[in-house]
Amino acid sequence: MESFFESFNEILGVIDDFIWGVPLMVLILFGGLLLTCRLKGLQFSQLPRALRYMIKNEEGGKGEVSSFAALCTALSATIGTGNIVGVATAIVAGGPGALFWMWLAALFGMATKYSEGLLAVKYRSVSANGHVLGGPFYYIERGMGMNWRWLAKLFAFFGMCVGLFGIGTFTQVNSISGAITGFFDPEGAHTVSLLGMDYSVATIAGSLLLALLVGLVLIGGLRRIASVSEKVIPAMVVIYVGFSLVLIVANITALPAALVTIFQSAFGLQAAAGGALGAIIIAMQKGIARGIFSNEAGLGSAPIAAAAAQTKEPVRQGLVSMTGTFLDTIIVCSMTGLAIVMTGAYQLPGLEGSAVTTAAFQAGLPFIPGEVVAFIMMLCLVLFGFTTILGWDYYGERCLEYFSNGSMKAVKAYRWLYILAVFIGPYMTVSAVWTIADIFNGLMALPNMVALIALSGVVAKETRGYFARLKAADGVEAAMAPRPDDSEDWKVPKDRAGAGAGAGADSELEPATA
């Protein structure tokens, strides 16, 4: 059995290296750089406005949930185990320099996430009963034209797979169960044999309880997911960031050396002679891949949630969406990365995943009992992972709704498969889980980045129009002239729109007027 898993992991590694090779990394960075240029650095100049919009809901817009709830739904899927486990695996595999490339990808990714949110609202569909379907599959189909519908279907298929086999289930549950087992049964004293492998009773109990809780929330649909996310996300971010700041302040003298190490490692300056280029490529690969895994900029997932926002201004929701990448990577991931590098935990032998981050906090906070640190880390990991599981079920269901032409029976079946995947996730190896997630992430990002680059002119035009109207209103949003209705420019015939979106029992979709 062990030899089988070793061979399986090797095969996955080859596929992962191929998909996440230089071409895809260049495409993602190029897309972010192109959008940054066409938007004139909007992610920097308009960040204060975006943060204000984040906590101030718009009035009078169509949609299913408020802008803040839509952001929290998106953040529930982005701020997850990637912020704790993903950063650790990136630094262990790619060196401290992976954090630098994660930052760089995030800065450009803010322009990417802005564009995704804008296009999601611009090209979404809202039915008479308020049901919303939007995201990359719609801005591909309606923005690029029906001839590109095959690309939209491809994105939807990979989106389902990412939710079911990647970010949504296996990685989150595996990390959660690892943290629970590491806290309650670190020595593996209480085990049960399943399929020739020994598993801790804590792992089995944790997977059962988690699957039950996930099932109870998912049955309630988007509004329940959004309601849970609005309550849990702000609290867990404050707890984790506050805990991290205590570590950084307590070890402030180690911060300058840690930053030097990060930059030296990013450019291969710590590698042996002749190995600098290889070190740079590995750091780039792990940093960018894990960064996208964490903040999902360019992946195309967040715009699915953004489309449901109650708004009539695509640019406004784009700005709100952009804050997700800032909070996720620039704030939360940085806390984890600095803690790991400052304490040197990434160099400890025999540790992987959440154990690296836990060891970093235990080393950096010696005045707090190790058991207390381990409990807080476990709690953060469980909450981060739980909300991500909820958010990605919503993404996967919307992808399937589009892919199956609105078959709600298929969506319900997917929901039960999703709960099953939550249950079996803990029994997979850590390396296999994260590699599978990387593979599907890359496959999902490819059609989305093609669409974003193709529609970059649309994003720039929509942005210019919004800020021109805002300037004409002397900066008073409430006094702005209404946004021109341009839906006729991209509207498709109803029979074809129905085929693309699917007119299910509760999903008779029509072009939005927002």
C-alpha positions as CSV (number, residue, x, y, z in Angstrom):
1,M,0.0,0.0,0.0
2,E,2.8,2.4,0.9
3,S,4.6,1.8,-2.4
4,F,1.3,2.5,-4.3
5,F,1.0,5.9,-2.5
6,E,4.6,6.7,-3.3
7,S,4.2,6.0,-7.0
8,F,0.9,7.9,-7.0
9,N,2.6,10.9,-5.4
10,E,5.4,10.8,-8.0
11,I,2.9,10.8,-10.9
12,L,1.0,13.7,-9.4
13,G,4.3,15.6,-8.9
14,V,5.1,15.2,-12.6
15,I,1.7,16.5,-13.6
16,D,1.9,19.4,-11.2
17,D,5.3,20.5,-12.4
18,F,4.0,20.4,-16.0
19,I,0.9,22.5,-15.3
20,W,2.6,24.9,-12.9
21,G,5.6,25.4,-15.2
22,V,7.0,28.7,-16.3
23,P,4.3,29.4,-19.0
24,L,1.3,29.4,-16.6
25,M,3.2,31.5,-14.0
26,V,4.2,34.0,-16.7
27,L,0.5,34.1,-17.9
28,I,-0.8,34.9,-14.5
29,L,1.9,37.5,-13.7
30,F,1.5,39.0,-17.2
31,G,-2.3,39.2,-16.8
32,G,-1.9,41.0,-13.5
33,L,0.7,43.3,-14.8
34,L,-1.3,44.1,-17.9
35,L,-4.4,44.9,-15.9
36,T,-2.3,47.0,-13.5
37,C,-1.1,49.1,-16.4
38,R,-4.4,49.4,-18.1
39,L,-6.0,50.4,-14.8
40,K,-3.1,52.8,-13.9
41,G,-2.3,51.1,-10.6
42,L,-5.9,51.3,-9.4
43,Q,-5.2,48.7,-6.7
44,F,-2.8,51.2,-5.0
45,S,-4.6,54.5,-5.6
46,Q,-8.1,53.3,-4.8
47,L,-7.3,50.9,-2.0
48,P,-8.6,53.3,0.7
49,R,-11.9,53.8,-1.2
50,A,-12.1,50.0,-1.6
51,L,-11.7,49.5,2.1
52,R,-14.5,52.0,2.8
53,Y,-16.8,50.3,0.3
54,M,-16.0,46.9,1.9
55,I,-17.9,47.9,5.1
56,K,-20.5,50.2,3.5
57,N,-23.2,48.3,1.7
58,E,-24.7,49.8,-1.4
59,E,-28.4,50.5,-1.5
60,G,-30.9,49.7,-4.3
61,G,-28.9,47.1,-6.2
62,K,-30.2,43.8,-7.4
63,G,-28.7,40.5,-6.0
64,E,-29.1,37.8,-3.4
65,V,-26.8,39.1,-0.6
66,S,-25.2,42.4,0.5
67,S,-21.8,43.4,-0.9
68,F,-20.2,42.7,2.4
69,A,-21.9,39.3,2.7
70,A,-20.7,38.5,-0.9
71,L,-17.1,39.5,0.2
72,C,-17.4,37.4,3.3
73,T,-18.6,34.4,1.2
74,A,-15.6,34.9,-1.1
75,L,-13.2,35.4,1.9
76,S,-14.7,32.2,3.5
77,A,-13.4,30.4,0.5
78,T,-10.0,32.2,0.3
79,I,-9.0,32.7,3.9
80,G,-8.6,29.1,4.8
81,T,-5.9,26.5,5.5
82,G,-3.8,28.0,2.7
83,N,-3.1,30.9,5.0
84,I,-1.7,28.6,7.7
85,V,-0.7,25.3,6.0
86,G,-0.2,26.6,2.4
87,V,2.3,29.2,3.4
88,A,4.2,26.7,5.5
89,T,4.4,24.1,2.6
90,A,5.5,26.9,0.2
91,I,8.3,28.0,2.5
92,V,9.4,24.5,3.3
93,A,9.5,23.5,-0.4
94,G,10.6,26.7,-2.0
95,G,12.5,28.5,0.8
96,P,11.7,31.8,2.4
97,G,11.8,33.5,-1.0
98,A,8.5,31.9,-1.8
99,L,6.9,34.5,0.5
100,F,8.3,37.3,-1.7
101,W,6.8,35.8,-4.9
102,M,3.5,35.4,-3.0
103,W,3.5,39.1,-2.2
104,L,4.4,40.1,-5.7
105,A,1.7,37.9,-7.2
106,A,-0.8,39.3,-4.7
107,L,0.0,43.0,-5.6
108,F,-0.7,42.3,-9.2
109,G,-3.5,39.9,-8.2
110,M,-5.4,42.7,-6.7
111,A,-5.9,44.2,-10.2
112,T,-6.9,40.7,-11.3
113,K,-9.4,40.3,-8.5
114,Y,-10.8,43.7,-9.2
115,S,-11.4,42.8,-12.8
116,E,-13.0,39.5,-11.9
117,G,-15.5,41.2,-9.6
118,L,-16.3,43.9,-12.1
119,L,-16.9,41.5,-15.0
120,A,-18.9,39.2,-12.8
121,V,-21.5,41.9,-12.0
122,K,-21.4,43.3,-15.5
123,Y,-22.3,40.1,-17.3
124,R,-24.3,38.3,-14.6
125,S,-27.9,37.0,-14.9
126,V,-30.5,37.8,-12.3
127,S,-33.9,36.0,-12.5
128,A,-37.2,37.6,-11.5
129,N,-37.1,35.8,-8.1
130,G,-33.6,37.2,-7.4
131,H,-31.6,34.0,-8.2
132,V,-28.1,35.0,-9.5
133,L,-25.7,33.1,-11.7
134,G,-22.5,34.8,-12.7
135,G,-18.8,34.4,-12.9
136,P,-16.1,33.5,-15.5
137,F,-18.5,31.2,-17.5
138,Y,-20.8,34.2,-18.1
139,Y,-18.2,36.8,-18.8
140,I,-16.5,34.3,-21.2
141,E,-19.8,33.5,-23.0
142,R,-21.2,37.0,-23.0
143,G,-18.1,39.1,-23.1
144,M,-16.0,37.0,-25.6
145,G,-19.0,35.7,-27.5
146,M,-20.9,32.4,-27.9
147,N,-18.1,31.0,-30.0
148,W,-16.0,30.8,-26.8
149,R,-18.7,29.0,-24.9
150,W,-16.6,25.8,-24.9
151,L,-14.0,27.7,-22.8
152,A,-16.7,28.7,-20.4
153,K,-17.8,25.0,-20.1
154,L,-14.2,24.0,-19.6
155,F,-13.8,26.5,-16.7
156,A,-17.1,25.3,-15.1
157,F,-15.9,21.7,-15.3
158,F,-12.5,22.5,-13.7
159,G,-14.3,24.6,-11.1
160,M,-16.4,21.7,-10.0
161,C,-13.3,19.5,-9.7
162,V,-11.4,22.2,-7.7
163,G,-14.3,22.3,-5.2
164,L,-14.8,18.5,-5.0
165,F,-11.2,17.4,-5.2
166,G,-9.0,20.4,-4.4
167,I,-9.4,23.6,-2.3
168,G,-12.9,22.9,-1.2
169,T,-12.7,19.5,0.5
170,F,-9.5,17.4,0.6
171,T,-7.0,20.1,1.5
172,Q,-9.2,21.8,4.1
173,V,-10.4,18.6,5.8
174,N,-6.9,17.0,5.7
175,S,-5.4,20.1,7.4
176,I,-8.2,20.3,9.9
177,S,-8.0,16.6,10.9
178,G,-4.2,16.9,11.1
179,A,-4.5,19.8,13.5
180,I,-7.2,18.0,15.6
181,T,-5.2,14.8,15.8
182,G,-2.0,16.7,16.5
183,F,-3.6,18.3,19.5
184,F,-5.7,15.5,21.0
185,D,-3.6,12.5,20.0
186,P,-0.1,13.6,19.0
187,E,1.5,10.3,19.8
188,G,-1.2,8.2,17.9
189,A,-1.9,6.2,21.0
190,H,-5.5,5.5,20.1
191,T,-5.8,4.2,16.6
192,V,-8.2,2.1,14.4
193,S,-7.1,0.1,11.3
194,L,-8.9,1.0,8.1
195,L,-8.0,-0.5,4.7
196,G,-4.6,-1.6,6.0
197,M,-3.8,1.8,7.4
198,D,-3.9,3.0,11.0
199,Y,-5.8,6.2,11.8
200,S,-6.3,8.0,15.1
201,V,-9.7,7.9,16.7
202,A,-9.5,11.7,16.9
203,T,-9.2,11.8,13.0
204,I,-12.2,9.6,12.5
205,A,-14.3,11.5,15.1
206,G,-13.3,14.8,13.7
207,S,-14.2,13.8,10.1
208,L,-17.6,12.6,11.2
209,L,-18.4,15.8,13.2
210,L,-17.1,18.1,10.4
211,A,-19.1,16.3,7.7
212,L,-22.2,16.6,9.9
213,L,-21.7,20.4,10.5
214,V,-20.9,21.1,6.9
215,G,-24.1,19.2,5.8
216,L,-26.3,21.2,8.2
217,V,-25.0,24.5,6.8
218,L,-25.0,23.6,3.1
219,I,-28.6,22.5,3.1
220,G,-29.5,26.1,3.8
221,G,-27.9,27.4,0.6
222,L,-26.2,30.7,-0.1
223,R,-27.9,32.8,2.5
224,R,-27.0,30.5,5.3
225,I,-23.4,30.2,4.0
226,A,-23.2,34.0,3.8
227,S,-24.8,34.4,7.3
228,V,-22.3,32.0,8.9
229,S,-19.4,33.7,7.0
230,E,-20.4,37.2,8.1
231,K,-20.1,36.1,11.7
232,V,-17.1,33.8,11.6
233,I,-14.7,35.5,9.1
234,P,-14.2,38.9,10.9
235,A,-13.7,37.2,14.3
236,M,-11.2,34.6,13.1
237,V,-9.1,37.1,11.2
238,V,-8.9,39.4,14.2
239,I,-7.9,36.5,16.5
240,Y,-5.2,35.2,14.1
241,V,-3.7,38.5,13.1
242,G,-3.7,39.7,16.7
243,F,-2.0,36.5,17.8
244,S,0.6,36.8,15.0
245,L,1.3,40.5,15.8
246,V,2.1,39.5,19.4
247,L,4.7,37.0,18.0
248,I,6.2,39.6,15.7
249,V,6.4,42.3,18.4
250,A,7.9,39.8,20.9
251,N,10.6,38.9,18.4
252,I,11.0,42.3,16.6
253,T,14.8,42.1,16.6
254,A,14.6,39.1,14.3
255,L,12.4,40.9,11.8
256,P,15.1,42.7,9.8
257,A,17.2,39.5,9.3
258,A,14.0,37.6,8.3
259,L,13.2,40.2,5.6
260,V,16.8,40.0,4.3
261,T,16.5,36.2,4.2
262,I,13.2,36.4,2.3
263,F,14.6,38.7,-0.4
264,Q,17.9,36.8,-0.7
265,S,16.1,33.5,-1.1
266,A,13.7,35.0,-3.7
267,F,16.6,35.8,-6.0
268,G,18.7,32.7,-5.3
269,L,21.4,34.5,-3.4
270,Q,21.5,31.8,-0.8
271,A,21.8,28.9,-3.3
272,A,25.0,27.2,-4.0
273,A,27.0,28.3,-7.1
274,G,25.2,27.3,-10.3
275,G,21.9,26.6,-8.4
276,A,20.6,30.2,-8.2
277,L,18.3,29.9,-11.2
278,G,16.9,26.7,-10.0
279,A,16.3,28.1,-6.6
280,I,14.5,31.1,-8.1
281,I,12.2,29.0,-10.2
282,I,11.3,26.7,-7.3
283,A,10.6,29.8,-5.0
284,M,8.5,31.4,-7.8
285,Q,6.6,28.2,-8.5
286,K,5.8,27.5,-4.9
287,G,5.1,31.1,-3.9
288,I,2.9,31.9,-6.9
289,A,1.0,28.5,-6.8
290,R,0.4,28.7,-3.0
291,G,-0.4,32.5,-3.3
292,I,-3.1,31.8,-5.9
293,F,-4.3,28.8,-3.8
294,S,-4.7,31.2,-0.8
295,N,-6.1,34.4,-2.4
296,E,-7.5,32.9,-5.6
297,A,-6.7,35.9,-7.7
298,G,-6.9,34.8,-11.3
299,L,-8.5,31.5,-10.4
300,G,-12.0,32.7,-11.2
301,S,-13.7,31.5,-8.1
302,A,-14.3,34.8,-6.2
303,P,-16.4,36.4,-9.1
304,I,-18.9,33.6,-8.6
305,A,-19.7,35.0,-5.2
306,A,-19.2,38.7,-6.3
307,A,-22.0,38.2,-8.9
308,A,-24.5,37.6,-6.1
309,A,-23.9,41.0,-4.5
310,Q,-26.7,43.5,-4.2
311,T,-25.2,46.2,-6.4
312,K,-25.8,48.2,-9.6
313,E,-22.2,49.3,-10.1
314,P,-19.7,46.7,-11.4
315,V,-16.8,48.9,-10.5
316,R,-17.9,49.2,-6.9
317,Q,-18.1,45.5,-6.5
318,G,-14.7,45.1,-8.2
319,L,-13.2,47.4,-5.6
320,V,-14.8,45.4,-2.8
321,S,-13.6,42.1,-4.3
322,M,-10.1,43.5,-4.6
323,T,-9.9,43.9,-0.8
324,G,-10.1,40.2,-0.5
325,T,-6.7,39.6,-1.9
326,F,-5.2,42.4,0.2
327,L,-6.6,41.0,3.4
328,D,-5.8,37.4,2.5
329,T,-2.2,37.6,1.3
330,I,-0.8,41.0,2.2
331,I,-2.2,40.7,5.8
332,V,-2.9,37.2,6.9
333,C,-0.4,35.2,4.8
334,S,2.3,37.6,5.7
335,M,1.7,37.0,9.4
336,T,2.2,33.3,8.9
337,G,5.2,33.6,6.7
338,L,7.0,36.1,8.9
339,A,6.4,33.9,12.0
340,I,7.9,30.8,10.2
341,V,10.9,32.7,8.8
342,M,11.6,34.7,12.0
343,T,11.7,31.5,14.1
344,G,13.4,29.3,11.5
345,A,10.6,26.7,11.9
346,Y,10.8,25.9,8.2
347,Q,14.3,24.3,8.8
348,L,13.0,21.9,11.5
349,P,13.3,18.3,10.2
350,G,10.3,15.9,10.0
351,L,7.6,18.6,10.1
352,E,5.0,19.4,7.4
353,G,1.8,21.3,7.0
354,S,0.2,22.8,10.1
355,A,2.9,21.4,12.4
356,V,5.5,23.8,10.9
357,T,3.3,26.8,11.7
358,T,2.4,25.5,15.2
359,A,6.1,25.0,15.9
360,A,6.9,28.5,14.8
361,F,4.3,30.1,17.1
362,Q,5.4,27.9,20.0
363,A,9.1,28.9,19.4
364,G,8.2,32.6,19.0
365,L,5.9,32.7,22.0
366,P,7.9,30.9,24.7
367,F,6.1,32.8,27.5
368,I,2.8,31.1,26.5
369,P,2.4,27.4,27.3
370,G,2.9,25.3,24.3
371,E,-0.5,23.5,24.8
372,V,-2.3,26.9,24.7
373,V,-0.5,27.9,21.5
374,A,-1.3,24.6,19.9
375,F,-5.0,24.9,20.9
376,I,-5.3,28.4,19.4
377,M,-3.6,27.3,16.2
378,M,-5.9,24.3,16.0
379,L,-9.0,26.5,16.6
380,C,-7.9,29.0,13.9
381,L,-7.2,26.2,11.4
382,V,-10.6,24.5,12.1
383,L,-12.5,27.8,11.6
384,F,-10.5,28.8,8.5
385,G,-10.9,25.4,6.9
386,F,-14.6,25.1,7.8
387,T,-15.6,28.4,6.2
388,T,-13.5,27.6,3.1
389,I,-15.4,24.3,2.8
390,L,-18.7,26.2,2.8
391,G,-17.6,28.8,0.3
392,W,-16.3,26.3,-2.2
393,D,-19.4,24.2,-2.1
394,Y,-21.3,27.3,-3.4
395,Y,-18.7,27.8,-6.1
396,G,-18.8,24.2,-7.2
397,E,-22.6,24.2,-7.3
398,R,-22.8,27.3,-9.5
399,C,-20.2,25.8,-11.8
400,L,-22.2,22.6,-12.1
401,E,-25.4,24.6,-12.6
402,Y,-23.9,26.3,-15.6
403,F,-22.2,23.1,-16.9
404,S,-25.4,21.0,-16.6
405,N,-27.6,23.7,-18.2
406,G,-29.4,24.3,-14.9
407,S,-30.0,20.8,-13.7
408,M,-30.9,21.2,-10.0
409,K,-30.9,17.4,-9.6
410,A,-27.2,17.4,-10.5
411,V,-26.6,20.3,-8.1
412,K,-28.2,18.4,-5.2
413,A,-26.2,15.2,-6.1
414,Y,-23.0,17.3,-6.1
415,R,-23.9,18.6,-2.7
416,W,-24.0,15.1,-1.2
417,L,-20.8,14.1,-3.0
418,Y,-19.2,17.2,-1.5
419,I,-20.2,16.1,2.0
420,L,-18.8,12.6,1.3
421,A,-15.5,14.2,0.1
422,V,-15.4,16.1,3.4
423,F,-15.6,12.8,5.2
424,I,-12.9,11.0,3.3
425,G,-10.4,13.9,3.1
426,P,-8.6,13.1,6.3
427,Y,-7.5,9.7,5.1
428,M,-5.4,11.0,2.2
429,T,-1.7,11.9,2.4
430,V,-0.7,15.6,2.9
431,S,1.5,15.7,-0.2
432,A,-1.1,14.1,-2.5
433,V,-3.8,16.4,-1.3
434,W,-1.9,19.6,-1.9
435,T,-0.6,18.4,-5.3
436,I,-4.1,17.5,-6.5
437,A,-5.3,21.0,-5.4
438,D,-2.4,22.7,-7.3
439,I,-3.2,20.7,-10.5
440,F,-6.9,21.6,-10.6
441,N,-6.1,25.2,-9.6
442,G,-3.8,25.6,-12.6
443,L,-6.4,24.0,-15.0
444,M,-9.1,26.4,-13.6
445,A,-6.9,29.5,-13.8
446,L,-6.0,29.0,-17.5
447,P,-9.4,29.7,-19.1
448,N,-10.1,32.5,-16.7
449,M,-6.8,34.3,-17.3
450,V,-7.4,34.0,-21.1
451,A,-10.8,35.7,-20.6
452,L,-9.4,38.5,-18.3
453,I,-6.7,39.4,-20.8
454,A,-9.2,39.4,-23.7
455,L,-11.6,41.5,-21.8
456,S,-9.1,43.9,-20.2
457,G,-10.3,46.7,-22.5
458,V,-13.8,46.3,-21.2
459,V,-12.6,46.5,-17.7
460,A,-10.6,49.7,-18.4
461,K,-13.6,51.3,-20.2
462,E,-16.0,50.5,-17.4
463,T,-13.6,51.8,-14.8
464,R,-13.1,55.1,-16.7
465,G,-16.8,55.6,-17.0
466,Y,-17.4,55.0,-13.2
467,F,-14.8,57.4,-12.1
468,A,-15.8,60.0,-14.7
469,R,-19.4,59.9,-13.2
470,L,-18.0,60.0,-9.7
471,K,-15.9,63.1,-10.5
472,A,-18.9,64.8,-12.2
473,A,-20.7,64.3,-8.9
474,D,-17.9,65.9,-6.9
475,G,-17.0,62.6,-5.4
476,V,-20.4,62.0,-3.8
477,E,-21.5,58.5,-4.7
478,A,-25.1,59.1,-3.9
479,A,-25.2,62.0,-6.5
480,M,-23.7,60.0,-9.3
481,A,-25.5,59.7,-12.6
482,P,-27.0,56.2,-13.2
483,R,-24.8,53.8,-15.0
484,P,-25.7,53.4,-18.7
485,D,-27.5,50.2,-19.4
486,D,-25.3,48.4,-21.8
487,S,-26.8,44.9,-21.5
488,E,-28.0,45.1,-25.1
489,D,-24.4,45.2,-26.2
490,W,-23.9,41.6,-25.0
491,K,-27.4,40.1,-24.5
492,V,-27.8,36.7,-26.2
493,P,-31.1,35.3,-27.5
494,K,-33.2,34.0,-24.7
495,D,-33.3,30.4,-26.0
496,R,-29.5,30.4,-26.1
497,A,-29.1,32.1,-22.8
498,G,-31.4,29.5,-21.3
499,A,-29.2,26.8,-22.7
500,G,-26.1,28.5,-21.4
501,A,-27.4,29.2,-17.9
502,G,-30.0,26.6,-17.6
503,A,-33.5,27.5,-16.6
504,G,-34.1,25.2,-13.7
505,A,-37.1,25.3,-11.4
506,D,-35.6,28.1,-9.4
507,S,-33.2,29.4,-12.0
508,E,-35.0,31.0,-14.9
509,L,-32.3,33.4,-15.7
510,E,-32.4,36.6,-17.7
511,P,-29.9,39.4,-18.4
512,A,-29.3,41.7,-15.4
513,T,-30.2,45.4,-15.7
514,A,-27.6,46.3,-13.1
